[in-house]
Amino acid sequence: MKHRESRPGQKAAGGLGAKPRRDMPGKPPAKPAHASRPAKPARDHGERVNEPGDTATASAAPERPLIVRSGERPAERVPVILESLGAGDFHLIDSGNGLKLEQYGPYRIVRPEAQALWPPTLAAHVWDNAEAIFTGDTDEDGMGRWRFPREALGETWPLQLLGVDFLGRFTAFRHVGVFPEQIVHWAWMKEQVEAAKRPLKVLNLFGYTGVASLVAAAAGAEVTHVDASKKAIGWARENQALGRMEKLPIRWICEDAMKFILREERRGNKYDIILTDPPKFGRGPNGEVWHLFEHLPLMLDICREILSPKALGLVLTAYSIRASFYSIHELMRETMRGAGGVVESGELVIREAGLDGRTPGRALSTSLFSRWVPK
């Protein structure tokens, strides 16, 4: 449901009734189809939406007041830019004119990217040789279809990141089953788990297809993965089976995220690392409504309560919101009052890596983040 591009598991503002726009050509257009709209400060594809039959990953919380925190706010590191040049079977080849050209294993893929305001670096014939091009509505909640210029491709294909095998997927909302901007958080989490020299418990909220959960479990953590979309949970289990990781300690929980963490708080369950990647807007399975700006403070407040005494981190990412990273940064510092440590906040970016995957180019901003760590 993630991250960050439309993901199954939420109904976005605007719903599923948006009419698709004209198809985009196979090469970078002279002007992106959405150029008439004002640019948004965050990436334009962050809002998650439902695919038919899916339910949301979040909902309005039952009544529970915010806890009044005391003590000093944690130290701060701002702005922090967490950058990836790609990893495993993924890298960003080129971008421009409202599009991005990416490498996912054997396939070159073209998808909309509103923040690529510059012209492409590579020649048009390179873009024309892509195996898959997303066409249709370029808005964040717009449905469309995939065009395969060379030959028809299957729905899925194998990929690997950080030593974990999983399936790429061509879906109706232009996402491909993984959100590679999260590589920097996953690599950080992997390092924490491997260096801890003690069993760690990781909670992955809004976990989508489970790549982060598999990375954490492979590193030695006990993982709880929460997502309210049955389809996404099914995909996550397929990814687990693909990598022959069925014996790893992962609990797959198909449930509303807020209801789950409220229950964990009541039960006194604790986690050493919490990853949370909520949508901007969503509807719960029973008609509940989630608004990021209204419900995020309570969600973080509950997450603070279920952090273990020796917790190693609380990670928040936010997509497609009209806000500065300072908004979530100051919220995180208030939430973690009296906990010590440091809050570091800024942006996640992916840097172009060229055709060879090793030639640094321009940086493409993908989302905002805030992360509390104990030191």
Protein Blocks (a to p, Z undefined) as FASTA:
>chain_A
ZZgiidehiacehijmbccdddddfbdcfbdfklmpccdfbdfklpccddehiacfbdcd
ddddddddedjddddddddddddebehjbccfbgcehiacddehjbccddddfklmbccf
bdfklmmmpfbdcedjfbfkbccddddfkbccdfbdcddeehiacdddddfkopahiafk
lmmmmmmmmmmmmmnopacddddehklnommmmmmmmnopacddddfbfklmmmmmmmmm
mnopmmpccddddddfklmmmmmmmnopacfbdcddddfbdcdfkopacdfklmmmmmmm
mmmmmpcfkbcbdcdddehiacdfklmmmmmmmmmgokgpjddddddddddebjnopacc
ddddfbdcddddfZZ
